[in-house]
Amino acid sequence: MKRDLISFADLTREDVERLLKTAARLKADLEAGRAHRELAQRTLALIFHKPSLRTRLSFEVAMTQLGGASVFITDREVGIGQRESVADVARVLSGYVDGIMIRTFAHDLAVDLARHARVPVINGLTDWLHPCQILADLFTMRERGVDLDRAVVAYIGDGNNVANSWIEAARLYGLEVRIACPEGYEPDPRLVGRVSQAGPGRARVLRSAAEAARGADVLYTDVWASMGQEAEREKRLPIFRGYQVNASMLASAKKDALVMHCLPAHRGEEITEEVMEGPHSVVFPQAENRMHLQKAILFDLLAHQGSGTRARPPRGSKGASKRKGAPRGRITSRRGR
């Protein structure tokens, strides 16, 4: 059965745990020089309506390291929804490639593409959600010994797609997600409500950045004006001035708190140079982990796609096939968006 990854609603906790374990093993194999070829003869289409350094490079390198290939496509070639309908593009691509990653503006476009495609579709980012980023962030936190069921994540700044996906993650883990943002820049209230009803985590929207940061395990921020909001930048600067991640805010978090940023960063605005380059920052390991986690997603979705068999653990890790909890399943097909 064809499976997609459009939001955390496509994932169970078991799915995420498997992805984290697979990413750890693939990363260890890469560092040890053990090669993988599970996606040989597989091709991933990369549709970009928004440019990105990390999303493009991490998916392209991930496919290469797994033995596959990727094809970069911009809206100039496709004109999806204008020159050709979403349904027609999905059906054509399904005849050429084994999977599709889309980084776009409207979330409904990614949903429609997944609905009509016969191959897996991955949400590389929409204006509403950024699930691949948060999966990689959970992996980074786990690597550094953070308990995902007890962690407090203080997200400081604009309640954007990254904030929304952090809230979604609290439906699978016992995270306390505190979103500190100015009035009028809140995350989606529907997502906050769903976490309140379903748990096991919780999400809170606060006005005070200092309150959000107090005792936090992670201080997280993003640019105050995301791609497509450049015209609002000058308006937003004075509104968000009190939401900067700086040394004072870091001092109120836990002594071993991590500082995270999904990049690109505007140093001196949402985060200071001192904090971004300081000992608490894991910003660049976090960026690297996008590739390792996305390798796990691609392995899970594309290995043995259409063969009717279940994806086996990545070969190469010593004892991987025998180790308890080896990633034998795949992302589920449940929807619910």
KEKE-3310 file (N, C-alpha, C; in steps of 0.2 Angstrom, whole numbers, plus 5000, padded with zeros to 4 digits):
npx = (5004:5003:5011:5012:5020:5014:5010:5012:5001:5001:5009:5012:5017:5026:5030:5038:5048:5054:5059:5069:5078:5082:5088:5099:5106:5110:5117:5128:5133:5137:5147:5156:5160:5152:5143:5127:5115:5101:5092:5095:5092:5081:5071:5069:5058:5060:5051:5051:5044:5048:5064:5078:5092:5095:5084:5085:5098:5099:5090:5094:5107:5104:5097:5107:5117:5110:5110:5102:5093:5090:5078:5078:5065:5057:5044:5044:5046:5034:5022:5012:4995:4991:4997:4996:4985:4984:4981:4984:4998:5003:4999:5007:5020:5020:5022:5035:5044:5049:5045:5040:5045:5039:5041:5033:5020:5006:4997:4987:4990:5001:4994:4984:4992:4997:4986:4982:4994:5002:5013:5024:5022:5031:5031:5041:5040:5027:5017:5010:5014:5029:5035:5047:5057:5055:5055:5069:5074:5069:5077:5089:5088:5086:5099:5107:5103:5091:5075:5061:5049:5048:5053:5054:5050:5054:5048:5052:5045:5039:5023:5023:5024:5034:5032:5019:5021:5029:5019:5011:5019:5018:5007:5012:5022:5027:5029:5031:5026:5030:5024:5030:5024:5020:5004:4993:5001:5000:5002:4992:4977:4969:4977:4983:4972:4969:4980:4977:4966:4970:4983:4999:5007:5008:5003:5006:5002:5010:5013:5024:5041:5051:5044:5041:5054:5059:5066:5067:5071:5075:5078:5071:5071:5066:5066:5059:5051:5046:5049:5041:5035:5042:5039:5033:5043:5050:5039:5037:5049:5050:5039:5043:5054:5056:5057:5069:5081:5093:5108:5103:5090:5094:5100:5089:5084:5086:5102:5109:5103:5098:5101:5092:5089:5081:5086:5087:5097:5094:5106:5107:5094:5082:5090:5105:5122:5131:5124:5121:5133:5138:5141:5130:5123:5116:5115:5121:5124:5111:5106:5114:5108:5096:5098:5102:5090:5081:5086:5082:5068:5066:5072:5062:5050:5053:5061:5059:5047:5032:5034:5028:5033:5040:5050:5066:5079:5092:5106:5123:5126:5133:5125:5113:5101:5098:5096:5086:5071:5074:5072:5059:5047:5036:5032:5015:4999:4989:4978:4971:4972)
npy = (4994:5011:5024:5040:5055:5068:5075:5074:5067:5057:5048:5035:5034:5023:5022:5034:5031:5020:5027:5036:5026:5020:5031:5033:5022:5022:5034:5030:5020:5027:5036:5026:5021:5012:5007:5010:5003:5002:5009:5008:5010:5017:5033:5049:5063:5080:5093:5110:5125:5134:5140:5131:5128:5117:5108:5104:5099:5090:5080:5076:5072:5062:5052:5049:5043:5032:5025:5028:5040:5058:5070:5087:5099:5113:5126:5132:5122:5114:5121:5118:5115:5126:5127:5113:5102:5097:5084:5078:5080:5073:5060:5059:5060:5049:5039:5040:5041:5035:5041:5056:5072:5087:5105:5118:5132:5132:5121:5113:5109:5100:5090:5087:5082:5071:5064:5060:5054:5039:5035:5037:5052:5066:5078:5092:5104:5116:5130:5128:5117:5108:5094:5086:5093:5094:5080:5078:5086:5080:5069:5074:5079:5067:5061:5068:5064:5069:5066:5063:5062:5070:5082:5100:5111:5126:5137:5151:5165:5168:5160:5149:5137:5128:5129:5124:5111:5107:5107:5097:5086:5084:5076:5064:5062:5065:5079:5095:5109:5125:5140:5155:5170:5185:5194:5190:5182:5169:5151:5138:5137:5126:5115:5116:5114:5100:5093:5096:5088:5076:5073:5064:5074:5092:5108:5125:5142:5157:5174:5179:5178:5175:5168:5157:5152:5148:5136:5127:5113:5114:5128:5136:5143:5153:5162:5178:5183:5173:5164:5171:5181:5192:5206:5210:5211:5223:5228:5218:5218:5227:5222:5209:5211:5208:5195:5188:5176:5175:5178:5181:5175:5162:5160:5158:5146:5127:5122:5114:5116:5115:5124:5128:5130:5131:5137:5146:5158:5175:5183:5192:5196:5186:5178:5179:5182:5177:5167:5158:5154:5148:5137:5130:5128:5118:5120:5118:5103:5099:5104:5095:5083:5083:5077:5064:5059:5061:5052:5040:5041:5040:5027:5020:5023:5020:5009:4993:4997:4993:4980:4972:4967:4970:4983:4980:4981:4993:4987:4983:4989:4982:4968:4973:4967:4958:4965:4970:4979:4983:4992:4987:4989:5000:5017:5021:5020:5028:5042:5057:5070)
npz = (5000:4996:5004:5013:5019:5025:5036:5054:5057:5049:5055:5068:5085:5086:5072:5072:5081:5075:5064:5070:5075:5064:5057:5066:5064:5051:5050:5059:5051:5040:5045:5048:5036:5029:5016:5008:4997:4996:4989:4975:4958:4961:4960:4965:4964:4966:4970:4970:4975:4984:4987:4994:5005:5014:5013:4999:4997:5007:5004:4991:4993:5002:4994:4985:4994:4997:4986:4976:4965:4961:4955:4951:4951:4946:4948:4935:4926:4928:4932:4941:4944:4937:4923:4921:4929:4946:4948:4935:4935:4946:4941:4930:4935:4944:4935:4931:4942:4959:4971:4978:4983:4990:4991:4996:4995:4998:5009:5005:4992:4993:4999:4990:4979:4985:4986:4973:4968:4964:4970:4985:4994:5000:5012:5011:5016:5019:5020:5031:5039:5044:5044:5042:5047:5061:5064:5062:5072:5083:5083:5084:5098:5105:5102:5110:5123:5128:5135:5127:5131:5142:5140:5139:5127:5122:5111:5103:5096:5079:5077:5067:5053:5057:5071:5072:5068:5079:5089:5084:5086:5099:5101:5100:5109:5126:5127:5133:5125:5123:5116:5113:5108:5099:5100:5088:5080:5082:5083:5074:5081:5081:5081:5093:5101:5098:5103:5117:5119:5115:5119:5122:5126:5129:5124:5125:5122:5125:5130:5136:5133:5142:5152:5145:5142:5155:5164:5153:5142:5129:5119:5106:5090:5075:5060:5060:5050:5038:5022:5009:5016:5016:5013:5025:5034:5039:5047:5056:5064:5075:5082:5086:5094:5107:5108:5106:5106:5118:5128:5141:5141:5139:5151:5160:5156:5158:5165:5156:5144:5127:5112:5098:5080:5065:5053:5038:5048:5055:5062:5076:5076:5078:5085:5095:5090:5100:5107:5097:5092:5104:5118:5120:5109:5096:5083:5070:5070:5071:5058:5050:5053:5047:5035:5039:5045:5035:5026:5033:5032:5018:5016:5023:5016:5002:5000:4994:4988:4982:4981:4989:5001:5017:5023:5027:5041:5039:5031:5036:5048:5062:5068:5066:5061:5071:5082:5096:5093:5080:5065:5057:5051:5042:5038:5042:5033:5038:5038:5041:5041)
capx = (5000:5006:5011:5014:5022:5012:5010:5013:4995:5002:5013:5011:5024:5030:5033:5043:5053:5058:5063:5074:5083:5085:5093:5105:5110:5112:5122:5134:5136:5141:5153:5161:5162:5148:5139:5120:5112:5094:5087:5097:5087:5075:5072:5065:5057:5060:5047:5053:5041:5052:5071:5081:5099:5095:5080:5087:5104:5099:5086:5098:5113:5102:5096:5114:5120:5106:5111:5097:5095:5085:5077:5076:5060:5054:5037:5045:5045:5028:5016:5007:4989:4990:4999:4993:4981:4988:4980:4988:5005:5004:4999:5013:5026:5020:5025:5042:5048:5047:5043:5040:5046:5037:5042:5028:5017:4999:4997:4982:4993:5004:4988:4981:4997:4997:4979:4982:5000:5003:5020:5024:5023:5034:5030:5047:5038:5022:5016:5006:5018:5036:5036:5053:5062:5054:5058:5076:5075:5068:5082:5095:5087:5087:5106:5110:5101:5085:5070:5056:5042:5048:5056:5051:5053:5052:5048:5052:5045:5033:5019:5023:5024:5038:5029:5014:5024:5031:5013:5009:5024:5016:5002:5015:5027:5025:5033:5028:5028:5028:5025:5030:5024:5016:4997:4991:5006:5000:5001:4986:4973:4966:4982:4983:4966:4969:4984:4974:4961:4973:4990:5001:5010:5004:5005:5004:5004:5012:5015:5030:5046:5055:5041:5042:5061:5061:5067:5066:5076:5077:5076:5070:5068:5066:5066:5053:5048:5047:5049:5035:5033:5048:5036:5031:5049:5051:5034:5038:5055:5048:5034:5046:5060:5056:5057:5075:5085:5099:5111:5098:5085:5097:5101:5083:5083:5090:5109:5111:5098:5100:5098:5091:5087:5080:5090:5093:5096:5096:5109:5106:5087:5079:5095:5111:5128:5134:5121:5121:5140:5140:5142:5123:5120:5117:5111:5124:5123:5104:5105:5116:5103:5091:5100:5101:5083:5077:5088:5078:5061:5067:5072:5056:5045:5054:5064:5054:5041:5028:5036:5023:5037:5041:5057:5071:5083:5098:5112:5129:5127:5134:5120:5107:5095:5096:5095:5079:5069:5076:5066:5056:5040:5036:5027:5008:4995:4983:4978:4968:4974)
capy = (5000:5017:5028:5047:5058:5075:5078:5070:5063:5050:5044:5033:5034:5017:5024:5039:5027:5017:5032:5038:5021:5019:5037:5032:5017:5025:5039:5027:5017:5032:5037:5020:5020:5006:5009:5007:5003:4999:5012:5008:5010:5021:5040:5054:5069:5085:5099:5116:5131:5138:5137:5129:5125:5111:5103:5101:5096:5084:5075:5074:5068:5056:5048:5047:5039:5025:5021:5031:5047:5063:5075:5093:5102:5120:5127:5134:5116:5111:5125:5114:5119:5131:5124:5107:5101:5093:5077:5076:5080:5067:5054:5058:5059:5042:5034:5041:5041:5031:5045:5064:5077:5094:5110:5123:5137:5130:5115:5109:5107:5094:5085:5085:5079:5064:5060:5058:5051:5032:5034:5041:5060:5068:5086:5095:5111:5120:5136:5126:5112:5106:5088:5083:5097:5092:5074:5078:5089:5075:5064:5078:5079:5060:5060:5072:5062:5072:5062:5066:5062:5074:5088:5106:5114:5133:5140:5158:5169:5167:5154:5147:5130:5125:5129:5120:5104:5105:5105:5090:5081:5083:5071:5057:5062:5069:5085:5102:5114:5132:5144:5162:5174:5191:5193:5190:5178:5162:5145:5136:5135:5119:5110:5117:5110:5093:5091:5096:5083:5069:5072:5064:5080:5098:5114:5132:5149:5162:5181:5181:5174:5174:5163:5151:5149:5146:5129:5123:5109:5117:5135:5135:5149:5153:5169:5182:5184:5167:5165:5174:5186:5197:5212:5211:5211:5229:5229:5213:5219:5230:5218:5203:5213:5205:5187:5186:5171:5179:5176:5182:5170:5156:5159:5156:5139:5123:5123:5110:5117:5115:5130:5125:5135:5127:5140:5151:5163:5182:5184:5199:5197:5181:5175:5183:5178:5174:5161:5154:5151:5146:5130:5126:5128:5112:5122:5114:5096:5099:5104:5089:5078:5083:5072:5057:5057:5060:5045:5035:5042:5037:5020:5017:5023:5018:5002:4988:5000:4990:4973:4968:4965:4975:4986:4977:4985:4994:4982:4986:4990:4975:4965:4977:4963:4954:4969:4971:4985:4984:4995:4982:4991:5006:5022:5018:5023:5031:5049:5060:5077)
capz = (5000:4995:5010:5012:5025:5024:5043:5060:5057:5045:5059:5075:5089:5083:5066:5073:5085:5070:5060:5074:5076:5057:5056:5070:5061:5044:5052:5061:5045:5036:5049:5048:5029:5027:5011:5007:4991:4996:4984:4969:4953:4963:4959:4969:4961:4971:4967:4974:4974:4988:4987:5001:5005:5018:5010:4993:4998:5012:5001:4986:4996:5005:4989:4982:4998:4998:4980:4971:4961:4962:4949:4954:4947:4949:4945:4928:4922:4929:4932:4944:4946:4932:4916:4922:4935:4951:4947:4930:4936:4950:4938:4926:4939:4946:4930:4930:4948:4964:4976:4977:4989:4988:4996:4992:4999:5000:5011:5001:4986:4995:5001:4983:4976:4988:4985:4966:4966:4965:4974:4991:4993:5007:5013:5013:5019:5017:5024:5037:5042:5042:5048:5041:5051:5068:5065:5063:5078:5089:5082:5088:5105:5107:5102:5116:5129:5130:5136:5123:5135:5148:5138:5138:5121:5122:5104:5104:5090:5075:5077:5059:5051:5062:5078:5071:5068:5086:5092:5082:5089:5106:5101:5100:5114:5132:5126:5134:5120:5125:5110:5115:5102:5100:5099:5081:5077:5086:5079:5072:5087:5080:5083:5101:5104:5097:5108:5123:5119:5114:5122:5129:5128:5130:5120:5128:5119:5130:5127:5139:5131:5148:5155:5141:5143:5161:5165:5147:5140:5122:5117:5099:5086:5068:5058:5062:5043:5034:5015:5006:5021:5016:5013:5032:5038:5043:5051:5061:5068:5082:5086:5089:5097:5114:5107:5104:5110:5119:5134:5147:5140:5140:5158:5163:5154:5161:5164:5150:5138:5120:5108:5091:5075:5059:5048:5039:5054:5055:5068:5079:5076:5082:5090:5095:5088:5105:5108:5091:5092:5110:5119:5121:5102:5092:5076:5064:5070:5069:5051:5047:5055:5042:5030:5041:5047:5029:5023:5036:5029:5011:5016:5025:5011:4995:4999:4992:4986:4976:4981:4994:5007:5022:5023:5032:5043:5035:5031:5037:5055:5065:5073:5066:5060:5077:5088:5098:5091:5073:5061:5052:5048:5038:5039:5041:5028:5041:5036:5047:5041)
cpx = (5004:5005:5014:5016:5020:5012:5011:5006:4996:5007:5011:5018:5028:5034:5039:5049:5058:5062:5069:5080:5086:5090:5099:5109:5113:5118:5129:5137:5140:5147:5159:5163:5158:5143:5132:5118:5105:5090:5090:5092:5080:5076:5067:5064:5056:5057:5048:5049:5045:5059:5073:5088:5098:5091:5082:5093:5103:5095:5091:5104:5110:5100:5102:5117:5117:5106:5106:5099:5089:5084:5074:5071:5057:5047:5038:5044:5038:5022:5010:5001:4987:4991:4996:4990:4986:4987:4984:4996:5007:5004:5005:5019:5026:5022:5032:5047:5045:5044:5044:5040:5043:5038:5038:5025:5011:4999:4993:4985:4997:4999:4985:4986:4997:4991:4979:4988:4999:5009:5020:5026:5026:5033:5037:5046:5032:5021:5013:5011:5025:5038:5043:5058:5061:5056:5065:5078:5074:5074:5088:5094:5089:5095:5109:5107:5094:5079:5064:5049:5042:5051:5051:5054:5050:5053:5047:5051:5038:5029:5018:5023:5028:5035:5023:5016:5026:5025:5011:5013:5022:5010:5005:5019:5024:5028:5028:5031:5025:5029:5025:5030:5020:5009:4996:4996:5006:5000:4994:4982:4970:4971:4983:4978:4966:4974:4981:4969:4964:4979:4994:5004:5005:5007:5002:5006:5004:5014:5022:5036:5050:5051:5041:5049:5062:5061:5067:5072:5079:5074:5077:5068:5069:5065:5059:5048:5050:5047:5042:5032:5038:5045:5034:5037:5050:5045:5035:5044:5053:5044:5037:5052:5061:5056:5063:5078:5092:5102:5106:5093:5088:5098:5095:5081:5087:5098:5112:5107:5101:5097:5098:5088:5086:5083:5086:5091:5098:5099:5109:5099:5084:5084:5102:5117:5131:5131:5121:5128:5142:5139:5135:5120:5122:5114:5114:5123:5115:5103:5108:5111:5097:5092:5099:5094:5079:5080:5083:5071:5061:5067:5066:5050:5046:5058:5059:5048:5038:5030:5032:5027:5038:5048:5061:5075:5089:5103:5118:5131:5128:5128:5113:5101:5093:5094:5088:5077:5071:5071:5064:5050:5041:5031:5020:5005:4989:4984:4976:4970:4967)
cpy = (5006:5021:5035:5049:5066:5078:5072:5065:5057:5046:5041:5034:5028:5019:5029:5035:5024:5021:5034:5033:5020:5025:5036:5027:5019:5030:5035:5023:5022:5034:5032:5018:5014:5009:5006:5008:5001:5003:5013:5007:5014:5029:5044:5060:5074:5091:5105:5122:5136:5135:5135:5126:5118:5106:5100:5097:5089:5078:5072:5070:5061:5050:5045:5042:5032:5022:5024:5037:5051:5067:5081:5097:5108:5121:5130:5128:5113:5115:5122:5118:5124:5129:5117:5106:5097:5086:5074:5075:5074:5061:5053:5056:5052:5037:5035:5039:5036:5034:5052:5067:5084:5099:5116:5128:5134:5123:5110:5106:5100:5088:5082:5080:5071:5060:5057:5054:5043:5030:5038:5048:5062:5076:5088:5102:5113:5126:5134:5121:5111:5100:5085:5087:5095:5085:5074:5081:5084:5070:5068:5078:5072:5059:5063:5070:5065:5067:5065:5066:5066:5081:5094:5110:5121:5136:5147:5162:5168:5160:5151:5140:5126:5124:5124:5113:5102:5103:5099:5085:5079:5078:5064:5056:5066:5075:5091:5107:5121:5137:5151:5166:5180:5190:5194:5186:5171:5157:5143:5133:5128:5114:5110:5113:5103:5090:5091:5091:5076:5067:5067:5070:5086:5104:5120:5137:5154:5169:5182:5176:5171:5168:5156:5147:5146:5139:5124:5119:5111:5124:5134:5141:5148:5161:5172:5183:5178:5169:5166:5179:5192:5204:5214:5212:5217:5230:5224:5215:5222:5226:5212:5205:5209:5198:5185:5181:5174:5176:5176:5177:5163:5154:5156:5148:5134:5124:5119:5111:5117:5121:5127:5131:5131:5130:5141:5156:5170:5183:5191:5201:5192:5178:5179:5178:5174:5167:5156:5150:5148:5139:5126:5125:5121:5114:5118:5107:5095:5099:5098:5084:5078:5078:5065:5055:5056:5054:5040:5035:5039:5030:5017:5017:5020:5011:4997:4990:4996:4982:4969:4966:4971:4977:4983:4982:4987:4989:4986:4987:4983:4973:4969:4973:4959:4959:4970:4978:4987:4987:4991:4984:4997:5011:5020:5022:5027:5038:5053:5068:5081)
cpz = (5000:5002:5009:5019:5024:5031:5048:5060:5053:5049:5066:5078:5087:5077:5067:5077:5080:5066:5064:5075:5069:5056:5060:5067:5055:5046:5054:5056:5041:5039:5049:5041:5026:5022:5011:5000:4990:4991:4977:4964:4955:4962:4963:4965:4967:4968:4972:4971:4979:4988:4994:5000:5008:5015:5004:4994:5002:5008:4995:4988:4999:5000:4986:4987:4999:4991:4974:4968:4962:4956:4952:4949:4950:4945:4938:4924:4922:4928:4935:4946:4941:4925:4916:4928:4940:4950:4941:4931:4941:4946:4933:4930:4942:4941:4929:4937:4954:4971:4974:4983:4986:4993:4993:4997:5002:5003:5007:4995:4987:4996:4994:4979:4979:4987:4978:4964:4968:4969:4980:4990:5000:5007:5016:5016:5016:5022:5031:5042:5040:5046:5048:5046:5058:5069:5066:5069:5084:5089:5086:5095:5108:5107:5108:5123:5132:5130:5132:5126:5141:5146:5138:5133:5121:5115:5105:5097:5086:5076:5070:5058:5056:5069:5077:5071:5075:5090:5090:5085:5096:5107:5101:5106:5120:5132:5129:5129:5121:5119:5113:5109:5103:5098:5091:5077:5080:5081:5078:5079:5087:5082:5090:5104:5103:5102:5115:5124:5119:5118:5118:5131:5129:5126:5123:5123:5124:5126:5130:5136:5137:5152:5151:5142:5149:5162:5159:5145:5133:5121:5109:5096:5079:5066:5059:5055:5039:5026:5013:5011:5021:5016:5020:5036:5042:5048:5057:5066:5075:5086:5089:5093:5104:5114:5104:5109:5111:5126:5140:5147:5142:5147:5162:5161:5159:5160:5158:5144:5132:5116:5101:5087:5069:5053:5042:5045:5052:5061:5070:5079:5081:5087:5089:5092:5094:5107:5103:5090:5099:5112:5119:5114:5099:5085:5070:5064:5069:5062:5048:5048:5050:5037:5033:5043:5040:5025:5026:5033:5022:5011:5018:5020:5004:4995:4999:4990:4981:4976:4985:5000:5011:5022:5029:5035:5039:5036:5032:5044:5058:5070:5072:5065:5066:5083:5090:5096:5084:5069:5055:5048:5043:5040:5038:5036:5031:5039:5042:5047:5040)
residu = (MET:LYS:ARG:ASP:LEU:ILE:SER:PHE:ALA:ASP:LEU:THR:ARG:GLU:ASP:VAL:GLU:ARG:LEU:LEU:LYS:THR:ALA:ALA:ARG:LEU:LYS:ALA:ASP:LEU:GLU:ALA:GLY:ARG:ALA:HIS:ARG:GLU:LEU:ALA:GLN:ARG:THR:LEU:ALA:LEU:ILE:PHE:HIS:LYS:PRO:SER:LEU:ARG:THR:ARG:LEU:SER:PHE:GLU:VAL:ALA:MET:THR:GLN:LEU:GLY:GLY:ALA:SER:VAL:PHE:ILE:THR:ASP:ARG:GLU:VAL:GLY:ILE:GLY:GLN:ARG:GLU:SER:VAL:ALA:ASP:VAL:ALA:ARG:VAL:LEU:SER:GLY:TYR:VAL:ASP:GLY:ILE:MET:ILE:ARG:THR:PHE:ALA:HIS:ASP:LEU:ALA:VAL:ASP:LEU:ALA:ARG:HIS:ALA:ARG:VAL:PRO:VAL:ILE:ASN:GLY:LEU:THR:ASP:TRP:LEU:HIS:PRO:CYS:GLN:ILE:LEU:ALA:ASP:LEU:PHE:THR:MET:ARG:GLU:ARG:GLY:VAL:ASP:LEU:ASP:ARG:ALA:VAL:VAL:ALA:TYR:ILE:GLY:ASP:GLY:ASN:ASN:VAL:ALA:ASN:SER:TRP:ILE:GLU:ALA:ALA:ARG:LEU:TYR:GLY:LEU:GLU:VAL:ARG:ILE:ALA:CYS:PRO:GLU:GLY:TYR:GLU:PRO:ASP:PRO:ARG:LEU:VAL:GLY:ARG:VAL:SER:GLN:ALA:GLY:PRO:GLY:ARG:ALA:ARG:VAL:LEU:ARG:SER:ALA:ALA:GLU:ALA:ALA:ARG:GLY:ALA:ASP:VAL:LEU:TYR:THR:ASP:VAL:TRP:ALA:SER:MET:GLY:GLN:GLU:ALA:GLU:ARG:GLU:LYS:ARG:LEU:PRO:ILE:PHE:ARG:GLY:TYR:GLN:VAL:ASN:ALA:SER:MET:LEU:ALA:SER:ALA:LYS:LYS:ASP:ALA:LEU:VAL:MET:HIS:CYS:LEU:PRO:ALA:HIS:ARG:GLY:GLU:GLU:ILE:THR:GLU:GLU:VAL:MET:GLU:GLY:PRO:HIS:SER:VAL:VAL:PHE:PRO:GLN:ALA:GLU:ASN:ARG:MET:HIS:LEU:GLN:LYS:ALA:ILE:LEU:PHE:ASP:LEU:LEU:ALA:HIS:GLN:GLY:SER:GLY:THR:ARG:ALA:ARG:PRO:PRO:ARG:GLY:SER:LYS:GLY:ALA:SER:LYS:ARG:LYS:GLY:ALA:PRO:ARG:GLY:ARG:ILE:THR:SER:ARG:ARG:GLY:ARG)
# end
